[in-house]
Amino acid sequence: MHGPSWVGWLLVLLCAGAGAYCLSSVRRGTAAQRREARGEALMGLGMAAMAVPATTVAQPLWTPWAFAAVFGAAGLWALLRGHPHHAVGAAAMVYMSLAMVSVPGGGPGGGHATHTETMARMGSTGPGGLPVFTVLLLAYYAVYVVVAGVRLAPAAAPGTADGAAQAPARASWPEVVGACRVAMGIGMFAMLLTL
């Protein structure tokens, strides 16, 4: 992955903030909501760790393999628990981890000196991994962010057709978690674009 290091740091802040909020929410809500918050926290914090620019912080050579193992296990767990969105997110993280393995200095904000060699090894000719898989993941996250964002938009309350302004209600826990998901979806889209 390549790009300016400030983009990587913006992704780190976005994903770490969303992951930290979800982690702080693990003790609230029902058992299902707590499990969901743990999954979102893992995804957000993992995305933040992967987004750290390789040009700024030297990472050990085993780091991409560790990401692939952790997110591979998380994806399998998500599939077994019936959470397809978390499974797709984990698969995307494994995919990006494996792309990092073959690119020294790879990762969001990393270098691209051996990009041609990497693509030859992965059997593709385009930038960043397997182009078809990258496009499918980009399409998934684009649709996901739009649909999830529309769901978060407040609907007009009945009887307010005259345009009378109402005081905004305080956001509920599921709405804030939904906003975190949208933020992480945007982050995942941006990370895939930098492959």
C-alpha positions as CSV (number, residue, x, y, z in Angstrom):
1,M,0.0,0.0,0.0
2,H,1.2,3.5,-0.7
3,G,0.2,7.1,-0.2
4,P,1.1,10.1,2.0
5,S,1.8,9.2,5.6
6,W,-0.7,11.8,6.8
7,V,-3.5,9.8,5.2
8,G,-2.3,6.8,7.2
9,W,-2.3,8.8,10.4
10,L,-5.8,10.0,9.7
11,L,-6.9,6.4,9.3
12,V,-5.2,5.5,12.5
13,L,-7.1,8.3,14.4
14,L,-10.5,7.4,12.7
15,C,-10.2,3.7,13.4
16,A,-8.7,4.0,16.8
17,G,-11.4,6.4,17.9
18,A,-14.2,4.1,16.6
19,G,-12.5,1.0,18.1
20,A,-12.0,2.7,21.5
21,Y,-15.6,3.8,21.7
22,C,-16.8,0.3,20.9
23,L,-14.4,-1.1,23.5
24,S,-15.7,1.3,26.1
25,S,-19.2,0.1,25.2
26,V,-18.5,-3.6,25.9
27,R,-20.1,-3.4,29.3
28,R,-23.4,-1.8,28.1
29,G,-26.4,-3.3,26.4
30,T,-27.6,-6.8,26.0
31,A,-25.3,-9.8,25.6
32,A,-25.7,-9.6,21.8
33,Q,-24.8,-5.9,21.8
34,R,-21.8,-6.6,24.0
35,R,-20.6,-9.3,21.5
36,E,-21.1,-6.9,18.6
37,A,-19.2,-4.2,20.4
38,R,-16.3,-6.5,21.0
39,G,-16.2,-7.4,17.3
40,E,-16.3,-3.8,16.3
41,A,-13.6,-2.9,18.8
42,L,-11.3,-5.6,17.4
43,M,-11.9,-4.5,13.9
44,G,-11.4,-0.8,14.7
45,L,-8.2,-1.2,16.7
46,G,-6.9,-3.8,14.2
47,M,-7.5,-1.3,11.4
48,A,-5.8,1.4,13.4
49,A,-2.7,-0.8,13.9
50,M,-2.6,-1.8,10.2
51,A,-2.9,1.9,9.1
52,V,0.2,3.0,11.0
53,P,2.5,4.3,8.2
54,A,5.4,1.9,7.7
55,T,7.6,4.8,6.7
56,T,7.1,6.3,10.2
57,V,7.1,3.2,12.4
58,A,9.2,0.2,11.5
59,Q,7.2,-3.0,11.9
60,P,8.7,-6.5,12.4
61,L,8.5,-8.8,9.4
62,W,6.1,-11.1,11.2
63,T,3.5,-8.3,11.8
64,P,1.4,-9.0,8.6
65,W,1.3,-12.7,9.5
66,A,0.1,-11.9,12.9
67,F,-2.7,-9.6,11.5
68,A,-3.6,-12.4,9.0
69,A,-3.8,-15.0,11.8
70,V,-5.8,-12.8,14.2
71,F,-8.3,-11.6,11.5
72,G,-8.5,-15.1,10.0
73,A,-9.6,-16.4,13.4
74,A,-12.0,-13.5,13.9
75,G,-13.5,-14.1,10.4
76,L,-14.1,-17.8,11.2
77,W,-15.6,-16.8,14.5
78,A,-17.9,-14.3,12.8
79,L,-19.1,-16.9,10.3
80,L,-19.8,-19.4,13.1
81,R,-21.8,-16.7,15.0
82,G,-23.8,-15.6,11.9
83,H,-22.2,-12.1,11.5
84,P,-21.5,-11.8,7.7
85,H,-20.4,-8.2,7.9
86,H,-17.7,-8.9,10.4
87,A,-16.7,-11.9,8.3
88,V,-16.3,-9.7,5.2
89,G,-14.4,-7.2,7.3
90,A,-12.0,-9.9,8.7
91,A,-11.5,-11.3,5.1
92,A,-10.6,-7.8,3.9
93,M,-8.1,-7.4,6.7
94,V,-6.5,-10.8,6.0
95,Y,-6.4,-9.8,2.3
96,M,-4.6,-6.5,3.1
97,S,-2.3,-8.4,5.5
98,L,-1.2,-10.8,2.8
99,A,-0.7,-7.9,0.4
100,M,1.7,-6.4,3.1
101,V,3.7,-9.7,3.3
102,S,4.9,-9.4,-0.2
103,V,5.6,-5.6,-0.2
104,P,8.5,-4.6,2.0
105,G,7.5,-1.4,3.7
106,G,3.9,-2.1,2.7
107,G,0.8,-1.1,4.6
108,P,-1.2,2.0,4.4
109,G,1.3,4.8,4.0
110,G,4.1,2.4,3.1
111,G,6.3,2.2,0.1
112,H,5.7,0.7,-3.3
113,A,9.2,0.1,-4.6
114,T,8.6,-3.6,-5.3
115,H,4.9,-3.3,-6.3
116,T,5.5,-4.9,-9.8
117,E,7.3,-7.9,-8.2
118,T,4.5,-8.2,-5.7
119,M,1.8,-8.3,-8.3
120,A,3.7,-10.8,-10.4
121,R,3.8,-13.1,-7.3
122,M,0.1,-12.6,-6.6
123,G,-0.8,-13.3,-10.2
124,S,-2.1,-9.9,-11.1
125,T,-1.0,-7.0,-13.2
126,G,-2.9,-4.2,-11.5
127,P,-2.0,-2.2,-8.4
128,G,-2.6,-3.7,-5.0
129,G,-3.4,-7.4,-4.8
130,L,-5.9,-9.2,-7.0
131,P,-7.9,-6.4,-8.8
132,V,-11.1,-8.4,-9.0
133,F,-11.1,-9.0,-5.2
134,T,-10.2,-5.4,-4.5
135,V,-13.0,-4.1,-6.6
136,L,-15.5,-6.5,-5.0
137,L,-14.4,-5.3,-1.5
138,L,-14.5,-1.7,-2.6
139,A,-18.0,-2.1,-4.0
140,Y,-19.2,-3.9,-0.8
141,Y,-17.9,-1.1,1.4
142,A,-19.2,1.7,-0.8
143,V,-22.7,0.2,-0.7
144,Y,-22.4,-0.6,3.0
145,V,-21.4,2.9,4.0
146,V,-24.2,4.5,1.9
147,V,-26.9,2.1,3.2
148,A,-25.7,2.3,6.9
149,G,-25.4,6.1,6.6
150,V,-29.0,6.4,5.3
151,R,-30.2,4.3,8.2
152,L,-28.6,6.7,10.6
153,A,-30.3,9.7,9.1
154,P,-33.2,10.8,11.2
155,A,-36.6,10.2,9.6
156,A,-39.2,13.1,9.7
157,A,-41.5,12.6,12.6
158,P,-45.2,12.3,11.9
159,G,-47.0,15.6,12.1
160,T,-44.0,17.8,11.2
161,A,-44.8,18.3,7.6
162,D,-45.0,22.1,8.3
163,G,-41.2,22.1,8.6
164,A,-41.3,23.0,12.3
165,A,-37.8,22.4,13.8
166,Q,-37.5,20.0,16.6
167,A,-34.7,19.8,19.2
168,P,-32.3,17.0,18.2
169,A,-32.7,13.9,20.5
170,R,-29.6,12.5,22.2
171,A,-28.1,9.7,20.2
172,S,-28.7,6.2,21.5
173,W,-26.1,3.6,22.0
174,P,-27.0,1.6,18.8
175,E,-26.9,4.8,16.8
176,V,-23.4,5.7,18.0
177,V,-22.2,2.1,17.3
178,G,-23.8,2.5,13.8
179,A,-21.9,5.7,13.3
180,C,-18.7,3.9,14.3
181,R,-19.5,1.2,11.8
182,V,-19.9,3.8,9.1
183,A,-16.6,5.5,10.1
184,M,-14.8,2.1,10.0
185,G,-16.4,1.3,6.6
186,I,-15.1,4.5,5.2
187,G,-11.7,3.7,6.7
188,M,-11.7,0.2,5.2
189,F,-12.7,1.7,1.8
190,A,-9.8,4.2,2.1
191,M,-7.3,1.4,3.1
192,L,-8.4,-0.7,0.1
193,L,-7.9,2.2,-2.2
194,T,-4.3,2.5,-1.0
195,L,-3.5,-1.1,-1.9
